[in-house]
Amino acid sequence: MKLATISAFTPVQRVPLAQQIVSALQTRIAEGFKPGDPLPSMRALCRQFDVSINTIQTAIATLAREGLVEKRPGSGVYVTER
């Protein structure tokens, strides 16, 4: 019996957890948030995604760099104008 060659397999790509959350939040923002709407608290996002606060902070920082959200210290994270 002939074995399949390794090249026949497609490599599995690992997507960092924070990037998966960024993608999920981008979809949620596009589908259901208006500019100025607050995102759920970071603790609520931790519970929803079952991840650590560090992972959520990384995801929110990425969204802020992309201009999708604005962090307001002491107030929360808000969706920006597109």
Backbone atoms as SQL, in Angstrom:
CREATE TABLE atoms (id INTEGER PRIMARY KEY, chain TEXT, resi INTEGER, resn TEXT, atom TEXT, x REAL, y REAL, z REAL);
INSERT INTO atoms VALUES
  (1, 'A', 1, 'MET', 'N', 0.844, -1.173, 0.000),
  (2, 'A', 1, 'MET', 'CA', 0.000, 0.000, 0.000),
  (3, 'A', 1, 'MET', 'C', 0.897, 1.246, 0.000),
  (4, 'A', 2, 'LYS', 'N', 0.551, 2.217, -0.840),
  (5, 'A', 2, 'LYS', 'CA', 1.342, 3.443, -0.985),
  (6, 'A', 2, 'LYS', 'C', 0.823, 4.511, -0.025),
  (7, 'A', 3, 'LEU', 'N', 1.718, 5.135, 0.725),
  (8, 'A', 3, 'LEU', 'CA', 1.343, 6.195, 1.655),
  (9, 'A', 3, 'LEU', 'C', 1.246, 7.531, 0.929),
  (10, 'A', 4, 'ALA', 'N', 0.311, 8.362, 1.386),
  (11, 'A', 4, 'ALA', 'CA', 0.175, 9.699, 0.814),
  (12, 'A', 4, 'ALA', 'C', 1.408, 10.523, 1.161),
  (13, 'A', 5, 'THR', 'N', 1.781, 11.385, 0.266),
  (14, 'A', 5, 'THR', 'CA', 2.933, 12.241, 0.535),
  (15, 'A', 5, 'THR', 'C', 2.498, 13.411, 1.414),
  (16, 'A', 6, 'ILE', 'N', 3.435, 13.933, 2.136),
  (17, 'A', 6, 'ILE', 'CA', 3.157, 15.062, 3.032),
  (18, 'A', 6, 'ILE', 'C', 2.656, 16.263, 2.245),
  (19, 'A', 7, 'SER', 'N', 3.138, 16.467, 1.057),
  (20, 'A', 7, 'SER', 'CA', 2.751, 17.634, 0.270),
  (21, 'A', 7, 'SER', 'C', 1.275, 17.609, -0.118),
  (22, 'A', 8, 'ALA', 'N', 0.605, 16.493, 0.061),
  (23, 'A', 8, 'ALA', 'CA', -0.814, 16.398, -0.281),
  (24, 'A', 8, 'ALA', 'C', -1.698, 17.096, 0.757),
  (25, 'A', 9, 'PHE', 'N', -1.128, 17.420, 1.908),
  (26, 'A', 9, 'PHE', 'CA', -1.900, 18.064, 2.959),
  (27, 'A', 9, 'PHE', 'C', -1.741, 19.567, 2.899),
  (28, 'A', 10, 'THR', 'N', -2.822, 20.257, 3.174),
  (29, 'A', 10, 'THR', 'CA', -2.784, 21.710, 3.255),
  (30, 'A', 10, 'THR', 'C', -2.359, 22.087, 4.669),
  (31, 'A', 11, 'PRO', 'N', -1.397, 22.985, 4.807),
  (32, 'A', 11, 'PRO', 'CA', -0.963, 23.379, 6.150),
  (33, 'A', 11, 'PRO', 'C', -2.109, 24.021, 6.935),
  (34, 'A', 12, 'VAL', 'N', -2.140, 23.749, 8.198),
  (35, 'A', 12, 'VAL', 'CA', -3.134, 24.345, 9.082),
  (36, 'A', 12, 'VAL', 'C', -2.594, 25.688, 9.543),
  (37, 'A', 13, 'GLN', 'N', -3.413, 26.722, 9.378),
  (38, 'A', 13, 'GLN', 'CA', -2.977, 28.045, 9.811),
  (39, 'A', 13, 'GLN', 'C', -3.517, 28.317, 11.205),
  (40, 'A', 14, 'ARG', 'N', -2.657, 28.782, 12.059),
  (41, 'A', 14, 'ARG', 'CA', -3.066, 29.135, 13.409),
  (42, 'A', 14, 'ARG', 'C', -3.397, 30.616, 13.443),
  (43, 'A', 15, 'VAL', 'N', -4.588, 30.903, 13.888),
  (44, 'A', 15, 'VAL', 'CA', -5.025, 32.290, 14.007),
  (45, 'A', 15, 'VAL', 'C', -5.026, 32.625, 15.495),
  (46, 'A', 16, 'PRO', 'N', -4.278, 33.656, 15.899),
  (47, 'A', 16, 'PRO', 'CA', -4.252, 34.023, 17.318),
  (48, 'A', 16, 'PRO', 'C', -5.664, 34.290, 17.843),
  (49, 'A', 17, 'LEU', 'N', -5.886, 33.944, 19.091),
  (50, 'A', 17, 'LEU', 'CA', -7.191, 34.103, 19.713),
  (51, 'A', 17, 'LEU', 'C', -7.677, 35.549, 19.651),
  (52, 'A', 18, 'ALA', 'N', -6.792, 36.495, 19.909),
  (53, 'A', 18, 'ALA', 'CA', -7.188, 37.915, 19.860),
  (54, 'A', 18, 'ALA', 'C', -7.662, 38.291, 18.457),
  (55, 'A', 19, 'GLN', 'N', -7.029, 37.733, 17.419),
  (56, 'A', 19, 'GLN', 'CA', -7.444, 38.038, 16.050),
  (57, 'A', 19, 'GLN', 'C', -8.816, 37.438, 15.744),
  (58, 'A', 20, 'GLN', 'N', -9.106, 36.277, 16.304),
  (59, 'A', 20, 'GLN', 'CA', -10.427, 35.680, 16.132),
  (60, 'A', 20, 'GLN', 'C', -11.498, 36.567, 16.762),
  (61, 'A', 21, 'ILE', 'N', -11.174, 37.145, 17.918),
  (62, 'A', 21, 'ILE', 'CA', -12.117, 38.034, 18.592),
  (63, 'A', 21, 'ILE', 'C', -12.272, 39.332, 17.821),
  (64, 'A', 22, 'VAL', 'N', -11.177, 39.846, 17.259),
  (65, 'A', 22, 'VAL', 'CA', -11.257, 41.043, 16.410),
  (66, 'A', 22, 'VAL', 'C', -12.241, 40.786, 15.270),
  (67, 'A', 23, 'SER', 'N', -12.114, 39.662, 14.604),
  (68, 'A', 23, 'SER', 'CA', -13.006, 39.332, 13.489),
  (69, 'A', 23, 'SER', 'C', -14.460, 39.248, 13.943),
  (70, 'A', 24, 'ALA', 'N', -14.694, 38.600, 15.084),
  (71, 'A', 24, 'ALA', 'CA', -16.055, 38.480, 15.605),
  (72, 'A', 24, 'ALA', 'C', -16.632, 39.849, 15.955),
  (73, 'A', 25, 'LEU', 'N', -15.827, 40.700, 16.585),
  (74, 'A', 25, 'LEU', 'CA', -16.304, 42.041, 16.943),
  (75, 'A', 25, 'LEU', 'C', -16.516, 42.911, 15.709),
  (76, 'A', 26, 'GLN', 'N', -15.662, 42.777, 14.707),
  (77, 'A', 26, 'GLN', 'CA', -15.862, 43.525, 13.462),
  (78, 'A', 26, 'GLN', 'C', -17.218, 43.179, 12.849),
  (79, 'A', 27, 'THR', 'N', -17.555, 41.904, 12.867),
  (80, 'A', 27, 'THR', 'CA', -18.843, 41.455, 12.327),
  (81, 'A', 27, 'THR', 'C', -19.986, 42.012, 13.159),
  (82, 'A', 28, 'ARG', 'N', -19.877, 41.919, 14.471),
  (83, 'A', 28, 'ARG', 'CA', -20.931, 42.449, 15.355),
  (84, 'A', 28, 'ARG', 'C', -21.113, 43.951, 15.154),
  (85, 'A', 29, 'ILE', 'N', -20.005, 44.667, 15.055),
  (86, 'A', 29, 'ILE', 'CA', -20.086, 46.118, 14.863),
  (87, 'A', 29, 'ILE', 'C', -20.771, 46.441, 13.545),
  (88, 'A', 30, 'ALA', 'N', -20.390, 45.747, 12.480),
  (89, 'A', 30, 'ALA', 'CA', -20.969, 46.000, 11.157),
  (90, 'A', 30, 'ALA', 'C', -22.463, 45.674, 11.115),
  (91, 'A', 31, 'GLU', 'N', -22.874, 44.668, 11.859),
  (92, 'A', 31, 'GLU', 'CA', -24.255, 44.196, 11.776),
  (93, 'A', 31, 'GLU', 'C', -25.211, 44.850, 12.767),
  (94, 'A', 32, 'GLY', 'N', -24.700, 45.370, 13.890),
  (95, 'A', 32, 'GLY', 'CA', -25.671, 45.801, 14.875),
  (96, 'A', 32, 'GLY', 'C', -25.346, 47.020, 15.695),
  (97, 'A', 33, 'PHE', 'N', -24.265, 47.702, 15.404),
  (98, 'A', 33, 'PHE', 'CA', -23.909, 48.874, 16.197),
  (99, 'A', 33, 'PHE', 'C', -23.922, 50.120, 15.331),
  (100, 'A', 34, 'LYS', 'N', -24.292, 51.232, 15.948),
  (101, 'A', 34, 'LYS', 'CA', -24.249, 52.532, 15.278),
  (102, 'A', 34, 'LYS', 'C', -23.087, 53.320, 15.876),
  (103, 'A', 35, 'PRO', 'N', -22.585, 54.303, 15.151),
  (104, 'A', 35, 'PRO', 'CA', -21.540, 55.154, 15.733),
  (105, 'A', 35, 'PRO', 'C', -22.006, 55.746, 17.065),
  (106, 'A', 36, 'GLY', 'N', -21.129, 55.693, 18.044),
  (107, 'A', 36, 'GLY', 'CA', -21.457, 56.205, 19.370),
  (108, 'A', 36, 'GLY', 'C', -21.982, 55.147, 20.320),
  (109, 'A', 37, 'ASP', 'N', -22.378, 53.981, 19.795),
  (110, 'A', 37, 'ASP', 'CA', -22.857, 52.906, 20.662),
  (111, 'A', 37, 'ASP', 'C', -21.698, 52.332, 21.473),
  (112, 'A', 38, 'PRO', 'N', -21.952, 52.010, 22.737),
  (113, 'A', 38, 'PRO', 'CA', -20.888, 51.390, 23.534),
  (114, 'A', 38, 'PRO', 'C', -20.822, 49.888, 23.263),
  (115, 'A', 39, 'LEU', 'N', -19.620, 49.351, 23.309),
  (116, 'A', 39, 'LEU', 'CA', -19.463, 47.901, 23.284),
  (117, 'A', 39, 'LEU', 'C', -19.744, 47.385, 24.692),
  (118, 'A', 40, 'PRO', 'N', -20.036, 46.102, 24.828),
  (119, 'A', 40, 'PRO', 'CA', -20.152, 45.549, 26.178),
  (120, 'A', 40, 'PRO', 'C', -18.843, 45.778, 26.939),
  (121, 'A', 41, 'SER', 'N', -18.926, 45.761, 28.259),
  (122, 'A', 41, 'SER', 'CA', -17.729, 45.960, 29.070),
  (123, 'A', 41, 'SER', 'C', -16.705, 44.869, 28.772),
  (124, 'A', 42, 'MET', 'N', -15.458, 45.158, 29.111),
  (125, 'A', 42, 'MET', 'CA', -14.411, 44.160, 28.867),
  (126, 'A', 42, 'MET', 'C', -14.676, 42.885, 29.657),
  (127, 'A', 43, 'ARG', 'N', -15.194, 43.021, 30.856),
  (128, 'A', 43, 'ARG', 'CA', -15.524, 41.829, 31.645),
  (129, 'A', 43, 'ARG', 'C', -16.625, 41.023, 30.975),
  (130, 'A', 44, 'ALA', 'N', -17.631, 41.714, 30.434),
  (131, 'A', 44, 'ALA', 'CA', -18.707, 41.010, 29.732),
  (132, 'A', 44, 'ALA', 'C', -18.159, 40.305, 28.490),
  (133, 'A', 45, 'LEU', 'N', -17.253, 40.970, 27.769),
  (134, 'A', 45, 'LEU', 'CA', -16.647, 40.344, 26.594),
  (135, 'A', 45, 'LEU', 'C', -15.814, 39.129, 26.992),
  (136, 'A', 46, 'CYS', 'N', -15.128, 39.226, 28.132),
  (137, 'A', 46, 'CYS', 'CA', -14.362, 38.070, 28.637),
  (138, 'A', 46, 'CYS', 'C', -15.282, 36.878, 28.844),
  (139, 'A', 47, 'ARG', 'N', -16.432, 37.127, 29.448),
  (140, 'A', 47, 'ARG', 'CA', -17.381, 36.038, 29.700),
  (141, 'A', 47, 'ARG', 'C', -17.960, 35.501, 28.388),
  (142, 'A', 48, 'GLN', 'N', -18.313, 36.412, 27.468),
  (143, 'A', 48, 'GLN', 'CA', -18.925, 35.988, 26.206),
  (144, 'A', 48, 'GLN', 'C', -17.980, 35.131, 25.372),
  (145, 'A', 49, 'PHE', 'N', -16.708, 35.522, 25.332),
  (146, 'A', 49, 'PHE', 'CA', -15.725, 34.801, 24.522),
  (147, 'A', 49, 'PHE', 'C', -14.946, 33.757, 25.318),
  (148, 'A', 50, 'ASP', 'N', -15.139, 33.737, 26.636),
  (149, 'A', 50, 'ASP', 'CA', -14.436, 32.807, 27.524),
  (150, 'A', 50, 'ASP', 'C', -12.925, 32.915, 27.366),
  (151, 'A', 51, 'VAL', 'N', -12.435, 34.157, 27.470),
  (152, 'A', 51, 'VAL', 'CA', -11.002, 34.440, 27.350),
  (153, 'A', 51, 'VAL', 'C', -10.585, 35.395, 28.464),
  (154, 'A', 52, 'SER', 'N', -9.284, 35.626, 28.580),
  (155, 'A', 52, 'SER', 'CA', -8.754, 36.523, 29.612),
  (156, 'A', 52, 'SER', 'C', -8.930, 37.986, 29.218),
  (157, 'A', 53, 'ILE', 'N', -8.802, 38.846, 30.200),
  (158, 'A', 53, 'ILE', 'CA', -8.875, 40.289, 29.964),
  (159, 'A', 53, 'ILE', 'C', -7.756, 40.742, 29.031),
  (160, 'A', 54, 'ASN', 'N', -6.590, 40.121, 29.112),
  (161, 'A', 54, 'ASN', 'CA', -5.479, 40.495, 28.229),
  (162, 'A', 54, 'ASN', 'C', -5.832, 40.258, 26.767),
  (163, 'A', 55, 'THR', 'N', -6.519, 39.163, 26.487),
  (164, 'A', 55, 'THR', 'CA', -6.919, 38.868, 25.110),
  (165, 'A', 55, 'THR', 'C', -7.911, 39.909, 24.617),
  (166, 'A', 56, 'ILE', 'N', -8.860, 40.286, 25.462),
  (167, 'A', 56, 'ILE', 'CA', -9.848, 41.312, 25.075),
  (168, 'A', 56, 'ILE', 'C', -9.159, 42.659, 24.882),
  (169, 'A', 57, 'GLN', 'N', -8.238, 43.009, 25.767),
  (170, 'A', 57, 'GLN', 'CA', -7.520, 44.276, 25.628),
  (171, 'A', 57, 'GLN', 'C', -6.736, 44.324, 24.322),
  (172, 'A', 58, 'THR', 'N', -6.122, 43.222, 23.953),
  (173, 'A', 58, 'THR', 'CA', -5.385, 43.161, 22.685),
  (174, 'A', 58, 'THR', 'C', -6.329, 43.347, 21.515),
  (175, 'A', 59, 'ALA', 'N', -7.479, 42.687, 21.560),
  (176, 'A', 59, 'ALA', 'CA', -8.461, 42.811, 20.474),
  (177, 'A', 59, 'ALA', 'C', -8.992, 44.238, 20.375),
  (178, 'A', 60, 'ILE', 'N', -9.313, 44.852, 21.504),
  (179, 'A', 60, 'ILE', 'CA', -9.832, 46.228, 21.509),
  (180, 'A', 60, 'ILE', 'C', -8.765, 47.187, 20.994),
  (181, 'A', 61, 'ALA', 'N', -7.515, 46.987, 21.382),
  (182, 'A', 61, 'ALA', 'CA', -6.427, 47.844, 20.890),
  (183, 'A', 61, 'ALA', 'C', -6.305, 47.737, 19.376),
  (184, 'A', 62, 'THR', 'N', -6.461, 46.547, 18.844),
  (185, 'A', 62, 'THR', 'CA', -6.417, 46.360, 17.389),
  (186, 'A', 62, 'THR', 'C', -7.568, 47.095, 16.717),
  (187, 'A', 63, 'LEU', 'N', -8.764, 46.965, 17.268),
  (188, 'A', 63, 'LEU', 'CA', -9.929, 47.667, 16.699),
  (189, 'A', 63, 'LEU', 'C', -9.751, 49.179, 16.779),
  (190, 'A', 64, 'ALA', 'N', -9.133, 49.666, 17.854),
  (191, 'A', 64, 'ALA', 'CA', -8.890, 51.106, 17.993),
  (192, 'A', 64, 'ALA', 'C', -7.885, 51.579, 16.949),
  (193, 'A', 65, 'ARG', 'N', -6.831, 50.795, 16.709),
  (194, 'A', 65, 'ARG', 'CA', -5.843, 51.162, 15.682),
  (195, 'A', 65, 'ARG', 'C', -6.481, 51.189, 14.295),
  (196, 'A', 66, 'GLU', 'N', -7.462, 50.321, 14.074),
  (197, 'A', 66, 'GLU', 'CA', -8.161, 50.280, 12.791),
  (198, 'A', 66, 'GLU', 'C', -9.204, 51.390, 12.675),
  (199, 'A', 67, 'GLY', 'N', -9.444, 52.109, 13.765),
  (200, 'A', 67, 'GLY', 'CA', -10.397, 53.215, 13.741),
  (201, 'A', 67, 'GLY', 'C', -11.846, 52.795, 13.895),
  (202, 'A', 68, 'LEU', 'N', -12.095, 51.561, 14.318),
  (203, 'A', 68, 'LEU', 'CA', -13.470, 51.091, 14.470),
  (204, 'A', 68, 'LEU', 'C', -14.073, 51.437, 15.826),
  (205, 'A', 69, 'VAL', 'N', -13.209, 51.575, 16.831),
  (206, 'A', 69, 'VAL', 'CA', -13.688, 51.913, 18.168),
  (207, 'A', 69, 'VAL', 'C', -12.796, 52.975, 18.783),
  (208, 'A', 70, 'GLU', 'N', -13.338, 53.611, 19.811),
  (209, 'A', 70, 'GLU', 'CA', -12.587, 54.609, 20.569),
  (210, 'A', 70, 'GLU', 'C', -12.660, 54.222, 22.042),
  (211, 'A', 71, 'LYS', 'N', -11.511, 54.149, 22.684),
  (212, 'A', 71, 'LYS', 'CA', -11.471, 53.862, 24.116),
  (213, 'A', 71, 'LYS', 'C', -11.583, 55.177, 24.871),
  (214, 'A', 72, 'ARG', 'N', -12.520, 55.236, 25.795),
  (215, 'A', 72, 'ARG', 'CA', -12.686, 56.414, 26.644),
  (216, 'A', 72, 'ARG', 'C', -12.427, 55.985, 28.081),
  (217, 'A', 73, 'PRO', 'N', -11.271, 56.357, 28.623),
  (218, 'A', 73, 'PRO', 'CA', -10.925, 55.930, 29.976),
  (219, 'A', 73, 'PRO', 'C', -12.017, 56.277, 30.992),
  (220, 'A', 74, 'GLY', 'N', -12.394, 55.293, 31.780),
  (221, 'A', 74, 'GLY', 'CA', -13.415, 55.482, 32.794),
  (222, 'A', 74, 'GLY', 'C', -14.829, 55.416, 32.269),
  (223, 'A', 75, 'SER', 'N', -14.984, 55.328, 30.959),
  (224, 'A', 75, 'SER', 'CA', -16.311, 55.327, 30.371),
  (225, 'A', 75, 'SER', 'C', -16.600, 54.053, 29.576),
  (226, 'A', 76, 'GLY', 'N', -15.616, 53.566, 28.833),
  (227, 'A', 76, 'GLY', 'CA', -15.838, 52.353, 28.046),
  (228, 'A', 76, 'GLY', 'C', -15.249, 52.457, 26.653),
  (229, 'A', 77, 'VAL', 'N', -15.717, 51.583, 25.792),
  (230, 'A', 77, 'VAL', 'CA', -15.260, 51.522, 24.407),
  (231, 'A', 77, 'VAL', 'C', -16.476, 51.779, 23.518),
  (232, 'A', 78, 'TYR', 'N', -16.320, 52.715, 22.579),
  (233, 'A', 78, 'TYR', 'CA', -17.445, 53.138, 21.750),
  (234, 'A', 78, 'TYR', 'C', -17.118, 52.972, 20.265),
  (235, 'A', 79, 'VAL', 'N', -18.155, 52.658, 19.501),
  (236, 'A', 79, 'VAL', 'CA', -18.027, 52.521, 18.046),
  (237, 'A', 79, 'VAL', 'C', -17.853, 53.912, 17.465),
  (238, 'A', 80, 'THR', 'N', -16.941, 54.034, 16.505),
  (239, 'A', 80, 'THR', 'CA', -16.686, 55.335, 15.869),
  (240, 'A', 80, 'THR', 'C', -17.442, 55.433, 14.544),
  (241, 'A', 81, 'GLU', 'N', -17.422, 56.633, 13.984),
  (242, 'A', 81, 'GLU', 'CA', -17.995, 56.850, 12.643),
  (243, 'A', 81, 'GLU', 'C', -17.191, 56.039, 11.643),
  (244, 'A', 82, 'ARG', 'N', -17.834, 55.491, 10.683),
  (245, 'A', 82, 'ARG', 'CA', -17.124, 54.717, 9.652),
  (246, 'A', 82, 'ARG', 'C', -16.818, 55.619, 8.491);
